[in-house]
Amino acid sequence: MLRQVRGRVSKGTVLTARIGGAMSESDAPSGLPFSGPPELTLPVLLNALRVGAHDPRIAHLHLRIDALACGWAKVFEMRRHLDYFRASGKGITVFMETGGPKEFFLGMGFALYVAPEGGLGLRGFAASGSYVGGVLEKIGVAPQVERIGKYKSAGDQLARRDMAPAQREVINSLLGETHNTWTKSVCEAIGISESELAAFVDRSPWEMNEYVEAGLITGICYESDVEDQLKIRFGKGPFKKEEEVVKQPLNSVDVRRYVRRNTEKMVGIGGGKKIAVIRAVGAITSGKNGSSPVTGNTLGSESLVELIRKVRDDKRYVACLLRCDSPGGSALASDIMWSELKKLAAVKPVLASQSDVAASGGYYISMACEIIAEPLTITGSVGVVTVKPSLGELYRKIGYTKENISVGSKYAELLVDDRPFTEEESEYYRDGAMQAYKKFVNKAAQSRGKTYEEMHAVAQGRVWTGLQAKQQGLVDYLGGIGRGVEILKEKAKLGADEYVRLDVVRNPVSLAARLGLKSASTQARHEASVMASLRQPLALAEVDASLGGLSPLTRFVVDATLAPLSQNFGFWTNRMPALETILRTLLRDA
């Protein structure tokens, strides 16, 4: 009741949002009853736009765009929801200080203003590869990597000092597809020809006046000037003169506060039928969900299986949308989740909606059902890689020694961390990776209605854009969440105009997690699950959504390297955050 009193929205309110950064797919914890607004994640923003479009009290949207660190799939999803908001007859104003192709793509076609001393950098598209073999050598870590598949370059950042030809081929293909898709979308939204846009981008002018003259932006001003115009247009109260109106605060509500206190049901658009939404976000490991400063969120097989079974057994859900944003991880954990999703798909319609990255293990779990991807989703990467970090040199540098004793088999010491493989161990390890690859390809072929040879031709660890994957028969549809809901409604035999409720299914969240705290036992479980995953073949993508920076495998290996250090040196446990910070800085600067 207190929330509703505090959260009242009056007629003529301007909905405001400041977006930037990674725009996580995770739902922000609700926090304590009197805590501040949640983090602005993608689900929070999309929900606010969807509800605000139908809310008669919301008159306009003012959007501030900062630098985006997410992939193109999230940009497409946000853009689609902005178009949905505008289709309700309400206007959208956008302001940015600086921006590139992603930021411009999000704001194009609306009332878009840029700061006088800011600027847009529409200078084409570029990607980079970084290689940390020299850095790992300095700290005494020798990674031993076995990759199955011509394009499985996931270990290159750990071992090579330059870009492999196969990886260069893939990156060029991804960049070309991104450029073509961006160009066509901009031309449709702005109403200029591709040749005119190409000529403009080739010149890359510094002066924002040229952007105005070309019709790419609306004007040049400060954000306060935009807000003053909104006050005049939507100002409330008895004031008649503009100079008096602009002195008053803008009648606005931030999307984070708005979405906490205003639901679809409250604005009269709730439906009777429910579609469950399961979010599969982060690197895949065995065990429970977790997180670390190196890898970010991790997706635990036990946690996801728990949600899948809950949806399967709950008769209130007529279908399920699996929202996947994962570069992969443990092949074993991926297979366990794939199996449970297959069982769910046998009794209810299930559709995997792929976000920025749903590759390797992320694709593995998606292929349990039909798949919808954005045109620029990073997907595919059907392949495996095995990694064993050899920490012997690191131990020597810090004066730490280990002695291994084994019986029963010549492979008993296969996974010891203080020495590299012997020749026999290396061959044995590679055989295991090859078996895992063949199983992955076989299951992918069966899921997609292909022969092993047909799937192998498009597998071999290669990543594809969603559009390319559709052409290769790796995904079924192109689109986002809205299109996915339409498909599920059809499969569930619901009317096209029937409104359904999207119900996000969550694992229980402890009070400590709500407060952002992590217990020692939780940290220990995370370290154990990462170490266990690294002992098995990995299904990890070789690129992230930005096509640059550290690969998911590199981050995974760093996390797994820190885990045994923490366990072997108990007195270092409290210093691990500092060590993680140092390693992340070294890797970022490599």
C-alpha positions as CSV (number, residue, x, y, z in Angstrom):
1,M,0.0,0.0,0.0
2,L,2.8,2.4,0.9
3,R,4.5,1.6,-2.5
4,Q,1.3,2.5,-4.3
5,V,0.8,5.7,-2.4
6,R,4.5,6.8,-3.1
7,G,4.4,5.5,-6.6
8,R,1.3,7.3,-7.9
9,V,1.7,8.5,-11.5
10,S,-0.4,11.5,-12.6
11,K,-1.7,12.1,-16.1
12,G,0.8,13.7,-18.4
13,T,3.8,12.0,-16.8
14,V,7.0,11.7,-18.8
15,L,8.7,8.3,-18.5
16,T,12.5,8.7,-18.3
17,A,15.3,6.2,-18.7
18,R,19.1,6.4,-18.8
19,I,20.6,3.4,-20.5
20,G,24.1,2.3,-21.1
21,G,26.6,-0.4,-20.2
22,A,26.0,-4.1,-20.6
23,M,22.2,-4.1,-20.1
24,S,22.2,-7.5,-18.4
25,E,19.5,-10.1,-19.1
26,S,19.3,-10.9,-15.4
27,D,16.4,-9.8,-13.3
28,A,17.6,-7.4,-10.7
29,P,16.9,-8.6,-7.1
30,S,13.9,-6.8,-5.6
31,G,15.8,-5.8,-2.5
32,L,14.3,-4.7,0.7
33,P,10.8,-3.1,0.9
34,F,12.2,0.4,1.3
35,S,15.3,0.0,-0.8
36,G,16.0,2.2,-3.8
37,P,15.1,1.4,-7.4
38,P,16.6,-1.8,-8.9
39,E,19.5,-1.8,-11.4
40,L,18.4,-0.9,-14.9
41,T,18.6,-4.3,-16.6
42,L,17.2,-5.2,-20.0
43,P,14.1,-6.9,-18.5
44,V,13.3,-3.9,-16.3
45,L,13.5,-1.5,-19.3
46,L,11.5,-3.7,-21.6
47,N,8.8,-4.2,-19.0
48,A,8.5,-0.5,-18.4
49,L,8.2,0.3,-22.1
50,R,5.6,-2.4,-22.6
51,V,3.5,-1.3,-19.6
52,G,4.0,2.4,-20.3
53,A,2.8,2.1,-23.9
54,H,-0.6,1.1,-22.5
55,D,-0.7,3.4,-19.5
56,P,-2.9,6.4,-20.2
57,R,-1.0,8.4,-17.5
58,I,2.3,8.1,-19.4
59,A,2.4,10.8,-22.1
60,H,6.0,10.7,-23.4
61,L,9.3,8.9,-23.1
62,H,12.6,10.7,-22.6
63,L,15.6,8.5,-23.2
64,R,19.3,9.3,-22.3
65,I,21.7,7.0,-24.1
66,D,25.2,6.5,-22.7
67,A,27.9,4.2,-24.1
68,L,26.5,0.7,-24.7
69,A,28.6,-2.4,-23.9
70,C,26.0,-4.9,-24.9
71,G,25.7,-6.9,-28.1
72,W,23.6,-6.1,-31.1
73,A,20.8,-8.6,-30.2
74,K,19.9,-6.5,-27.1
75,V,20.1,-3.3,-29.1
76,F,17.6,-4.8,-31.6
77,E,15.3,-5.9,-28.7
78,M,15.4,-2.5,-27.1
79,R,14.7,-0.8,-30.5
80,R,11.8,-3.1,-31.1
81,H,10.2,-2.1,-27.8
82,L,10.8,1.6,-28.4
83,D,9.0,1.2,-31.7
84,Y,6.2,-0.5,-29.8
85,F,6.0,2.4,-27.4
86,R,5.8,4.9,-30.3
87,A,3.1,2.9,-32.0
88,S,0.8,3.6,-29.1
89,G,0.8,7.3,-30.3
90,K,3.2,8.6,-27.7
91,G,6.4,10.5,-28.6
92,I,10.0,9.7,-27.8
93,T,12.8,12.2,-27.2
94,V,16.4,10.9,-27.2
95,F,19.5,12.7,-25.9
96,M,23.2,11.6,-26.1
97,E,26.5,13.3,-25.5
98,T,28.5,10.9,-27.7
99,G,27.7,7.7,-29.5
100,G,28.6,5.2,-32.1
101,P,26.7,2.9,-34.5
102,K,24.9,1.1,-31.6
103,E,23.8,4.2,-29.8
104,F,22.7,5.9,-33.0
105,F,20.8,2.8,-34.1
106,L,18.8,2.9,-30.9
107,G,17.9,6.6,-31.2
108,M,17.5,7.0,-34.9
109,G,14.2,8.2,-36.3
110,F,13.1,9.7,-33.0
111,A,13.6,13.3,-31.8
112,L,17.3,12.7,-31.4
113,Y,19.5,15.5,-29.9
114,V,23.3,15.5,-29.4
115,A,25.3,17.8,-27.1
116,P,27.0,20.8,-28.7
117,E,30.5,19.6,-27.8
118,G,29.7,15.9,-28.1
119,G,29.5,13.9,-31.3
120,L,28.6,10.8,-33.1
121,G,31.2,8.5,-34.5
122,L,29.7,6.6,-37.4
123,R,33.0,5.4,-38.8
124,G,32.2,1.8,-39.7
125,F,32.8,-1.3,-37.7
126,A,35.9,-2.9,-36.3
127,A,36.9,-5.8,-34.1
128,S,40.1,-6.8,-32.3
129,G,41.7,-9.9,-30.9
130,S,43.8,-9.8,-27.8
131,Y,46.3,-12.5,-26.8
132,V,47.4,-13.1,-23.2
133,G,50.0,-15.9,-23.6
134,G,52.8,-13.5,-22.7
135,V,50.9,-12.3,-19.6
136,L,50.2,-15.8,-18.4
137,E,53.8,-16.8,-19.0
138,K,54.9,-13.9,-16.7
139,I,52.7,-15.1,-13.8
140,G,53.7,-18.7,-14.4
141,V,50.5,-20.2,-15.9
142,A,50.9,-22.5,-18.9
143,P,47.5,-23.4,-20.4
144,Q,47.3,-26.6,-22.4
145,V,44.5,-26.4,-24.9
146,E,43.0,-29.0,-27.2
147,R,40.4,-27.7,-29.7
148,I,38.2,-29.9,-31.9
149,G,37.0,-28.1,-35.1
150,K,38.7,-25.9,-37.6
151,Y,37.0,-22.8,-36.2
152,K,37.3,-23.6,-32.5
153,S,39.8,-20.8,-31.8
154,A,38.7,-20.4,-28.2
155,G,42.2,-21.2,-26.9
156,D,44.0,-18.7,-29.2
157,Q,43.9,-15.9,-26.7
158,L,45.6,-18.1,-24.2
159,A,48.3,-19.6,-26.5
160,R,48.8,-17.5,-29.6
161,R,50.3,-14.1,-30.1
162,D,48.4,-13.3,-33.3
163,M,45.0,-14.1,-35.0
164,A,44.6,-17.4,-36.7
165,P,43.4,-17.4,-40.3
166,A,40.2,-19.3,-39.4
167,Q,39.4,-16.8,-36.7
168,R,40.1,-13.9,-39.1
169,E,37.7,-15.5,-41.6
170,V,34.9,-15.7,-39.0
171,I,35.4,-12.2,-37.7
172,N,35.4,-10.7,-41.2
173,S,32.1,-12.6,-41.9
174,L,30.5,-11.3,-38.6
175,L,31.6,-7.7,-39.2
176,G,30.3,-7.8,-42.8
177,E,26.9,-9.1,-41.7
178,T,26.7,-6.5,-39.0
179,H,27.6,-3.7,-41.4
180,N,25.0,-4.8,-44.0
181,T,22.2,-5.2,-41.4
182,W,23.0,-1.8,-39.8
183,T,23.0,-0.1,-43.2
184,K,19.7,-1.5,-44.3
185,S,18.0,-0.7,-41.0
186,V,19.3,2.9,-40.9
187,C,18.2,3.6,-44.4
188,E,14.7,2.3,-43.7
189,A,14.4,4.3,-40.5
190,I,15.8,7.6,-41.8
191,G,14.6,7.4,-45.4
192,I,17.9,7.8,-47.3
193,S,19.6,5.6,-49.9
194,E,22.4,3.1,-49.1
195,S,24.7,5.0,-51.4
196,E,24.0,8.3,-49.5
197,L,24.6,6.7,-46.2
198,A,27.8,5.0,-47.4
199,A,29.2,8.3,-48.7
200,F,28.3,10.0,-45.4
201,V,30.0,7.2,-43.3
202,D,33.0,7.3,-45.5
203,R,33.5,11.0,-44.8
204,S,32.8,10.6,-41.1
205,P,32.3,14.3,-40.5
206,W,33.2,15.8,-37.1
207,E,30.6,18.7,-37.3
208,M,27.2,17.7,-35.9
209,N,25.6,20.3,-38.1
210,E,26.3,17.9,-41.0
211,Y,24.4,15.2,-39.2
212,V,21.4,17.6,-38.9
213,E,21.6,18.6,-42.6
214,A,21.7,14.9,-43.6
215,G,18.6,14.2,-41.5
216,L,20.4,11.8,-39.2
217,I,19.7,13.8,-36.0
218,T,17.1,16.3,-35.0
219,G,19.2,19.0,-33.4
220,I,22.1,20.1,-31.3
221,C,21.5,21.2,-27.7
222,Y,22.1,20.4,-24.0
223,E,19.9,17.9,-22.2
224,S,18.6,20.7,-19.9
225,D,17.2,22.4,-23.1
226,V,15.4,19.2,-24.0
227,E,14.0,18.9,-20.5
228,D,12.8,22.5,-20.6
229,Q,10.9,21.8,-23.8
230,L,9.3,18.8,-22.2
231,K,8.3,20.9,-19.2
232,I,6.6,23.4,-21.5
233,R,4.8,20.6,-23.4
234,F,3.8,18.5,-20.5
235,G,4.0,20.9,-17.5
236,K,1.3,20.8,-15.0
237,G,-0.1,23.4,-12.6
238,P,-1.5,26.9,-12.8
239,F,1.6,28.5,-14.5
240,K,0.9,30.1,-17.8
241,K,4.2,31.7,-18.8
242,E,7.0,29.5,-20.2
243,E,9.6,31.1,-17.9
244,E,7.6,30.0,-14.9
245,V,6.9,26.5,-16.2
246,V,10.6,25.7,-16.8
247,K,11.4,26.6,-13.2
248,Q,9.3,23.7,-12.0
249,P,10.5,20.1,-11.9
250,L,9.6,17.9,-14.8
251,N,6.6,15.7,-14.1
252,S,8.4,12.5,-14.7
253,V,9.1,9.0,-13.4
254,D,12.2,6.9,-13.9
255,V,11.5,3.5,-15.5
256,R,13.1,1.7,-12.5
257,R,10.7,3.2,-10.0
258,Y,7.8,3.0,-12.5
259,V,8.1,-0.7,-13.1
260,R,8.3,-1.6,-9.4
261,R,4.9,-0.1,-8.7
262,N,3.1,-0.4,-12.0
263,T,2.2,-3.8,-13.6
264,E,0.4,-4.9,-16.7
265,K,-2.6,-5.9,-14.6
266,M,-2.7,-2.4,-13.0
267,V,-3.0,-0.7,-16.4
268,G,-5.6,-3.2,-17.6
269,I,-3.7,-5.3,-20.0
270,G,-3.3,-8.5,-17.9
271,G,-4.2,-11.8,-19.4
272,G,-5.5,-15.0,-18.0
273,K,-3.1,-17.5,-19.6
274,K,0.6,-17.6,-18.6
275,I,3.8,-18.2,-20.5
276,A,6.7,-19.0,-18.3
277,V,10.0,-17.2,-19.0
278,I,13.2,-18.9,-17.9
279,R,16.4,-16.9,-18.1
280,A,19.5,-18.8,-18.9
281,V,22.2,-16.2,-18.4
282,G,26.0,-16.6,-17.9
283,A,28.8,-19.1,-18.3
284,I,27.5,-22.7,-17.8
285,T,28.8,-24.8,-14.9
286,S,27.6,-27.7,-12.8
287,G,25.8,-27.1,-9.6
288,K,24.0,-23.9,-8.6
289,N,24.0,-20.4,-10.1
290,G,26.9,-18.2,-9.0
291,S,29.0,-15.3,-10.0
292,S,32.6,-14.0,-9.8
293,P,34.4,-10.8,-10.6
294,V,36.1,-12.5,-13.6
295,T,33.3,-14.4,-15.4
296,G,30.3,-12.5,-14.1
297,N,27.1,-14.6,-13.7
298,T,27.4,-18.3,-14.0
299,L,24.5,-20.6,-15.0
300,G,24.3,-23.7,-12.8
301,S,22.8,-26.8,-14.2
302,E,21.0,-27.7,-10.9
303,S,19.4,-24.2,-10.7
304,L,18.1,-24.3,-14.3
305,V,16.9,-27.9,-14.0
306,E,14.9,-26.8,-10.9
307,L,13.1,-24.1,-12.9
308,I,12.5,-26.4,-15.9
309,R,10.8,-29.0,-13.7
310,K,8.8,-26.3,-11.9
311,V,7.4,-25.1,-15.3
312,R,6.8,-28.7,-16.5
313,D,4.7,-29.6,-13.4
314,D,2.8,-26.3,-13.1
315,K,-0.5,-26.5,-15.1
316,R,-0.9,-22.7,-15.0
317,Y,1.8,-22.4,-17.7
318,V,0.7,-23.1,-21.2
319,A,4.1,-22.7,-22.8
320,C,7.7,-21.7,-21.9
321,L,10.1,-19.1,-23.4
322,L,13.8,-19.9,-22.7
323,R,15.7,-16.6,-22.9
324,C,19.3,-17.6,-23.5
325,D,22.3,-15.3,-23.1
326,S,25.3,-17.6,-22.6
327,P,28.6,-18.2,-24.3
328,G,28.5,-21.8,-23.0
329,G,30.7,-23.6,-20.6
330,S,30.7,-27.2,-19.3
331,A,29.6,-29.6,-22.0
332,L,28.3,-32.0,-19.3
333,A,26.2,-29.3,-17.6
334,S,24.9,-28.2,-21.0
335,D,23.8,-31.8,-21.8
336,I,22.0,-32.2,-18.5
337,M,20.0,-29.0,-19.1
338,W,19.4,-30.0,-22.7
339,S,17.9,-33.3,-21.5
340,E,15.5,-31.6,-19.1
341,L,14.4,-29.1,-21.7
342,K,13.7,-32.0,-24.1
343,K,11.4,-33.5,-21.5
344,L,9.6,-30.1,-21.0
345,A,9.2,-29.7,-24.8
346,A,7.5,-33.1,-24.9
347,V,4.6,-31.9,-22.8
348,K,4.5,-28.1,-23.5
349,P,5.5,-25.8,-26.3
350,V,9.0,-24.4,-25.6
351,L,10.9,-21.9,-27.7
352,A,14.5,-20.7,-27.1
353,S,14.9,-16.9,-27.6
354,Q,18.5,-16.2,-28.1
355,S,19.9,-12.8,-26.9
356,D,23.4,-11.4,-27.6
357,V,25.2,-14.7,-27.4
358,A,23.8,-18.2,-27.4
359,A,26.8,-20.2,-28.7
360,S,28.5,-23.5,-28.0
361,G,26.9,-24.6,-24.7
362,G,24.4,-21.8,-25.1
363,Y,23.4,-23.3,-28.4
364,Y,23.5,-26.8,-26.9
365,I,20.7,-26.0,-24.5
366,S,18.8,-24.0,-27.1
367,M,18.6,-26.9,-29.6
368,A,16.4,-28.9,-27.2
369,C,13.5,-27.0,-28.9
370,E,12.8,-24.6,-31.7
371,I,15.0,-21.5,-31.8
372,I,14.4,-17.8,-32.5
373,A,17.4,-15.4,-32.8
374,E,18.0,-11.8,-33.6
375,P,19.6,-11.1,-37.0
376,L,22.9,-10.3,-35.2
377,T,22.8,-12.8,-32.3
378,I,26.1,-14.7,-32.0
379,T,25.1,-18.4,-32.1
380,G,26.3,-21.8,-33.3
381,S,29.9,-22.7,-32.3
382,V,29.1,-26.4,-32.2
383,G,32.4,-27.7,-30.9
384,V,34.4,-28.4,-27.8
385,V,37.7,-27.4,-26.2
386,T,39.6,-28.8,-23.3
387,V,41.9,-26.8,-21.1
388,K,44.3,-27.7,-18.3
389,P,46.1,-24.8,-16.6
390,S,49.6,-25.9,-15.5
391,L,50.6,-23.9,-12.4
392,G,53.9,-25.4,-11.7
393,E,55.9,-22.3,-12.7
394,L,53.6,-20.1,-10.6
395,Y,54.1,-22.4,-7.6
396,R,57.8,-22.2,-8.1
397,K,57.8,-18.4,-8.2
398,I,56.0,-18.1,-4.9
399,G,57.9,-21.0,-3.2
400,Y,55.1,-23.5,-3.0
401,T,55.7,-27.1,-3.8
402,K,53.4,-30.2,-4.4
403,E,54.2,-33.8,-4.5
404,N,51.8,-36.2,-6.3
405,I,51.4,-39.9,-5.4
406,S,49.1,-42.1,-7.5
407,V,48.1,-45.7,-7.9
408,G,45.8,-47.7,-10.2
409,S,46.3,-46.1,-13.6
410,K,48.9,-44.2,-15.7
411,Y,46.2,-41.5,-16.1
412,A,45.6,-41.1,-12.3
413,E,47.5,-37.8,-12.3
414,L,45.9,-36.5,-15.5
415,L,44.5,-33.4,-13.9
416,V,47.2,-32.5,-11.4
417,D,47.8,-28.7,-11.7
418,D,51.6,-28.5,-11.0
419,R,52.9,-30.0,-14.3
420,P,52.0,-30.3,-18.0
421,F,50.7,-33.4,-19.7
422,T,52.9,-36.3,-20.7
423,E,52.5,-37.4,-24.3
424,E,50.3,-40.3,-23.4
425,E,48.1,-38.0,-21.2
426,S,47.8,-35.4,-23.9
427,E,46.6,-38.1,-26.4
428,Y,44.2,-39.5,-23.9
429,Y,42.8,-36.0,-23.2
430,R,42.3,-35.3,-26.9
431,D,40.5,-38.5,-27.4
432,G,38.0,-37.5,-24.7
433,A,37.5,-34.1,-26.4
434,M,36.9,-35.8,-29.7
435,Q,34.3,-38.1,-28.2
436,A,32.5,-35.1,-26.6
437,Y,32.6,-33.3,-30.0
438,K,31.0,-36.2,-31.9
439,K,28.2,-36.5,-29.3
440,F,27.5,-32.7,-29.5
441,V,27.4,-32.9,-33.3
442,N,25.2,-36.0,-33.3
443,K,22.7,-34.4,-30.9
444,A,22.7,-31.2,-32.9
445,A,22.1,-33.1,-36.1
446,Q,19.2,-35.0,-34.6
447,S,17.7,-31.8,-33.2
448,R,17.9,-29.9,-36.5
449,G,16.9,-32.8,-38.7
450,K,20.3,-33.1,-40.4
451,T,22.8,-35.9,-40.9
452,Y,26.1,-36.0,-39.0
453,E,28.0,-34.9,-42.1
454,E,25.6,-32.0,-42.7
455,M,25.9,-30.7,-39.2
456,H,29.7,-31.2,-39.1
457,A,30.0,-29.0,-42.2
458,V,28.5,-26.0,-40.3
459,A,29.9,-27.0,-36.9
460,Q,33.6,-27.3,-36.2
461,G,33.3,-24.5,-33.6
462,R,32.2,-21.8,-36.1
463,V,30.0,-19.0,-34.8
464,W,27.3,-17.4,-37.0
465,T,25.1,-14.4,-36.8
466,G,21.4,-15.2,-36.3
467,L,20.7,-14.4,-39.9
468,Q,23.5,-16.7,-41.1
469,A,22.4,-19.4,-38.7
470,K,18.9,-19.2,-40.2
471,Q,20.3,-19.7,-43.7
472,Q,22.3,-22.7,-42.4
473,G,19.3,-24.3,-40.7
474,L,20.7,-23.8,-37.2
475,V,17.8,-21.6,-36.0
476,D,14.1,-21.6,-37.0
477,Y,13.0,-17.9,-36.8
478,L,14.3,-14.4,-36.7
479,G,13.0,-11.9,-34.1
480,G,12.8,-11.1,-30.5
481,I,10.7,-11.8,-27.4
482,G,7.5,-10.4,-29.0
483,R,7.8,-12.6,-32.1
484,G,8.6,-15.5,-29.8
485,V,5.4,-15.0,-27.8
486,E,3.4,-15.0,-31.0
487,I,4.9,-18.3,-32.0
488,L,4.2,-19.9,-28.6
489,K,0.6,-18.7,-28.6
490,E,0.1,-20.3,-32.0
491,K,1.7,-23.6,-30.7
492,A,-0.5,-23.4,-27.6
493,K,-3.6,-22.9,-29.7
494,L,-4.3,-19.5,-28.3
495,G,-5.9,-16.7,-30.3
496,A,-3.6,-14.2,-32.0
497,D,-5.3,-11.3,-30.2
498,E,-5.4,-13.1,-26.8
499,Y,-3.2,-11.3,-24.3
500,V,-1.0,-13.6,-22.2
501,R,1.0,-12.9,-19.2
502,L,4.8,-13.4,-19.2
503,D,5.7,-14.9,-15.9
504,V,9.4,-14.9,-15.1
505,V,10.2,-18.1,-13.1
506,R,13.0,-17.5,-10.6
507,N,15.1,-19.5,-8.1
508,P,14.6,-18.6,-4.5
509,V,16.8,-15.7,-3.5
510,S,18.2,-15.5,0.0
511,L,18.3,-12.3,2.1
512,A,22.1,-12.2,1.8
513,A,21.9,-12.3,-2.0
514,R,19.3,-9.5,-1.9
515,L,21.8,-7.5,0.0
516,G,24.6,-8.3,-2.4
517,L,26.5,-10.5,0.2
518,K,28.2,-13.8,-0.6
519,S,29.0,-16.3,2.2
520,A,32.2,-18.3,2.4
521,S,30.3,-21.5,1.6
522,T,28.7,-19.9,-1.5
523,Q,32.1,-18.8,-2.7
524,A,33.5,-22.3,-2.1
525,R,30.6,-23.9,-4.0
526,H,31.3,-21.6,-6.9
527,E,35.0,-22.4,-7.0
528,A,34.3,-26.1,-6.8
529,S,31.8,-26.0,-9.7
530,V,34.2,-24.0,-11.9
531,M,37.1,-26.4,-11.1
532,A,34.9,-29.4,-11.8
533,S,33.7,-27.9,-15.1
534,L,37.3,-27.3,-16.2
535,R,38.1,-31.0,-15.8
536,Q,35.5,-31.8,-18.4
537,P,35.3,-30.9,-22.1
538,L,34.0,-27.4,-22.5
539,A,31.5,-26.0,-25.0
540,L,32.6,-22.4,-24.9
541,A,32.3,-19.7,-27.7
542,E,35.5,-18.1,-28.9
543,V,34.0,-14.6,-29.2
544,D,31.9,-12.3,-27.0
545,A,29.0,-10.1,-28.2
546,S,31.3,-7.2,-28.9
547,L,33.7,-9.2,-31.1
548,G,36.6,-8.0,-29.0
549,G,38.1,-8.2,-25.6
550,L,38.8,-11.4,-23.7
551,S,37.0,-14.5,-24.9
552,P,34.6,-16.3,-22.5
553,L,37.2,-19.2,-22.4
554,T,39.9,-16.9,-21.2
555,R,37.8,-15.6,-18.4
556,F,36.7,-19.1,-17.5
557,V,40.3,-20.3,-17.3
558,V,41.3,-17.3,-15.1
559,D,38.4,-18.0,-12.8
560,A,39.3,-21.7,-12.6
561,T,43.0,-20.8,-12.0
562,L,42.1,-18.6,-9.1
563,A,39.9,-21.3,-7.5
564,P,42.7,-23.8,-6.6
565,L,44.9,-20.9,-5.5
566,S,42.2,-20.0,-3.0
567,Q,41.8,-23.6,-1.8
568,N,45.6,-24.3,-1.7
569,F,46.4,-21.1,0.2
570,G,43.7,-20.8,2.8
571,F,45.5,-17.8,4.4
572,W,45.1,-16.0,1.0
573,T,41.4,-16.3,1.0
574,N,40.7,-12.8,2.2
575,R,43.2,-11.4,-0.3
576,M,41.6,-13.1,-3.3
577,P,39.6,-10.1,-4.4
578,A,42.8,-8.1,-4.7
579,L,44.5,-10.9,-6.7
580,E,41.5,-11.1,-9.0
581,T,41.6,-7.3,-9.6
582,I,45.3,-7.5,-10.4
583,L,44.8,-10.4,-12.9
584,R,41.9,-8.7,-14.5
585,T,44.0,-5.5,-14.9
586,L,46.8,-7.5,-16.5
587,L,44.5,-9.3,-18.9
588,R,42.7,-6.1,-19.8
589,D,45.9,-4.3,-20.6
590,A,47.4,-7.3,-22.6
